[in-house]
Amino acid sequence: MTDSTATRLSRALDWAGLIPSALLLAGGIRDYRDDGSVGWPISGALLVLVSLWVIYRGSPRRVDKTAELP
């Protein structure tokens, strides 16, 4: 089964979304250590979780067609 270019691009963009959310988490932790708001690391962690969920949701499922019941 071959993937179309649009499918590959969509998966790449899903993975690319993880980069800014991880940077926000790292910056939020750095800010919090410098007596900043706790809201930044919390929002960064939530964005990382959402990005991971998007990657999981878009991942191809490998299903064995022979195991299905008629």
Stockholm file with secondary structure:
# STOCKHOLM 1.0

chainA/1-70         MTDSTATRLSRALDWAGLIPSALLLAGGIRDYRDDGSVGWPISGALLVLVSLWVIYRGSPRRVDKTAELP
#=GR chainA/1-70 SS CCCCHHHHHHHHHHHHTHHHHHHHHHHHHHHHHTTCCTHHHHHHHHHHHHHHHHHHHHSCCCCCGGGSCC
#=GC SS_cons        CCCCHHHHHHHHHHHHTHHHHHHHHHHHHHHHHTTCCTHHHHHHHHHHHHHHHHHHHHSCCCCCGGGSCC
//
